[in-house]
Amino acid sequence: MTSLTAIFGHSRGDARDSEKLLELYWNRAELKKEFANLRNETFSLKDRVKEQQGLAGRAQQQLLLLENLLLDPEWVHNVGVYYQFRALNAHLERKVARFAEQLKQQREQRQHRQLLAAWGAQRDAEAATLEARLAEVVDRMGSAAAELQAVQQKYSSTNRFLRFFRKRATKRTLDRIAGCLETDQQLESELKRTMAKLSQGEPPDVEGLDVHAKRSINCMILSFAQQVFLHFRDDGMASMAREAGSRGAGSVRYGSKRDCDQLLLAIRRLQDSMGKTSEYADLLQLRAKRIAERARFHGDDNAVPHLPSVATVLDIHETGQVRELEVNLLQDNYWGISGVLSR
């Protein structure tokens, strides 16, 4: 046994030790890999903790600022108006976003209905063509079967002497009729399979809106946003609501307690007096048409208007007279309009 070990170099015990060492080596490599992953995860968690600590610190600073403002008798009424304007701005953002979403859904549904109608009309036309061809084939088959029977009867009714001379000609005629009949039978089966496949066809899926439709939608959204702006434009209410939505408490002052009370009443009055969209639908359509005539785009595949081309608000009177206000709602992102346009 000793001589065999000397010849082959290792004993069984040495082989087992080598396998254990190799296993330990791979386990060590896996542990190092897991340790590296845990270290990266730890760094990531530490960054998130720092970020959350920063957010918490800023929130604490805002809370302290708000407490100080509320304790200040000259600012307490301004803070109340500020948050009312902030709530108004959020309300108008939701209103514009809801209008935009409903408009997009309506346009997509209408486009899909048109697509389904076109698909159904095409399918009906193809089915009518197939039915007409099938009727022709059936008629031919009926005529061929009648002709085949007539030739057979005529041949059977002749005497043996004439049958002998007419046998070959009659056979050629019967073969010709039978061949035509077989061809029509195959065509009938093929037409029926095609009709069955046509009737089982799936309707087309919903397709995305094209650039023309998106541009039309965006002009209508701009028209609605302008209508909202015009309703709240008196005494700068629209701009104050937008300002409150983008600035912090304490950065805006609205005046004395009396001024603040008047603003609160104005906010409530304007909110209550804004009618339903259906009440001014015709006006929205007219303004959207005017906006579309003026709108310019960066490229053929761009649906969002170039900012300078929509830099005015169109105040259209019932008489048709148009007054232009130099306000670019899209550039100033009134009511979060840039985020709801179709792209």
Stockholm file with secondary structure:
# STOCKHOLM 1.0

chainA/1-343         MTSLTAIFGHSRGDARDSEKLLELYWNRAELKKEFANLRNETFSLKDRVKEQQGLAGRAQQQLLLLENLLLDPEWVHNVGVYYQFRALNAHLERKVARFAEQLKQQREQRQHRQLLAAWGAQRDAEAATLEARLAEVVDRMGSAAAELQAVQQKYSSTNRFLRFFRKRATKRTLDRIAGCLETDQQLESELKRTMAKLSQGEPPDVEGLDVHAKRSINCMILSFAQQVFLHFRDDGMASMAREAGSRGAGSVRYGSKRDCDQLLLAIRRLQDSMGKTSEYADLLQLRAKRIAERARFHGDDNAVPHLPSVATVLDIHETGQVRELEVNLLQDNYWGISGVLSR
#=GR chainA/1-343 SS CHHHHHHHSCCHHHHHHHHHHHHHHHHHHHHHHHHHHHHHHHHHHHHHHHHHHHHHHHHHHHHHHHHHHHHCTTTHHHHHHHHHHHHHHHHHHHHHHHHHHHHHHHHHHHHHHHHHHHHHHHHHHHHHHHHHHHHHHHHHHHHHHHHHHHHHHHHHHSCHHHHHHHHHHHHHHHHHHHHHHHHHHHHHHHHHHHHHHHHTCCCCCCCCCCHHHHHHHHHHHHHHHHHHHHHTCGGGHHHHHHHHHHSCTTSCCCCSHHHHHHHHHHHHHHHHHCCCGGGGHHHHHHHHHHHHHHCCCSSTTCCSCCGGGGCSEEEECTTSCEEEECCCHHHHTGGGGGGTSCC
#=GC SS_cons         CHHHHHHHSCCHHHHHHHHHHHHHHHHHHHHHHHHHHHHHHHHHHHHHHHHHHHHHHHHHHHHHHHHHHHHCTTTHHHHHHHHHHHHHHHHHHHHHHHHHHHHHHHHHHHHHHHHHHHHHHHHHHHHHHHHHHHHHHHHHHHHHHHHHHHHHHHHHHSCHHHHHHHHHHHHHHHHHHHHHHHHHHHHHHHHHHHHHHHHTCCCCCCCCCCHHHHHHHHHHHHHHHHHHHHHTCGGGHHHHHHHHHHSCTTSCCCCSHHHHHHHHHHHHHHHHHCCCGGGGHHHHHHHHHHHHHHCCCSSTTCCSCCGGGGCSEEEECTTSCEEEECCCHHHHTGGGGGGTSCC
//
